Amino acid sequence: MNHAAEVSARIEGTVPALSGRIESATALARLTDAGKAPERTPAAFVLFGDMVGGAANYGTGFFTQHYIETVSVVLFERSGDDRRGDKAGEKLTPLVTDVLEAVLGWSPGGEIGGVFTLGRAGFVGFVGHASVYEINFQLNERLRIN
């Protein structure tokens, strides 16, 4: 459960544009509360998302349940003096592609079984003249309690 740190490390190690520019949910909350974008872009914030339960099985002495864990990656990108954001997509598109290629099909910690798939992704809006894009990755997991 909660593979946000592993996703952060994966992106950090495979997406050069985001090296040293990945932060946590707490840092994103501070920026959001202030209505600001990061000083330096590109920037990424990796957050533990929701969990959705699936089929459950139980018997004498055990319980198992499948679930889907979501890890969200929020990207910020500025395009210099482009105050309307017309050029932001030109810089954001390759960044999104690099993040997708880093995480899709990857299994955290070399675990056998689930690999990350794309849940959904999309443009969120503008904050402080920066474009904001969110990618939600999903991982199918199974919980077993003996």
Secondary structure, DSSP 8 states (H G I E B T S, - for coil): ---HHHHHHHHHHH-GGGTT-EE-HHHHHHHHHHT---SSSSEEEEEEEEEEEEEEEEETTEEEEEEEEEEEEEEEE--TT-TT-TTHHHHHHHHHHHHHHHHTT--GGG-SS--EEEEEEEEEEEETTEEEEEEEEEEEEEEEE-
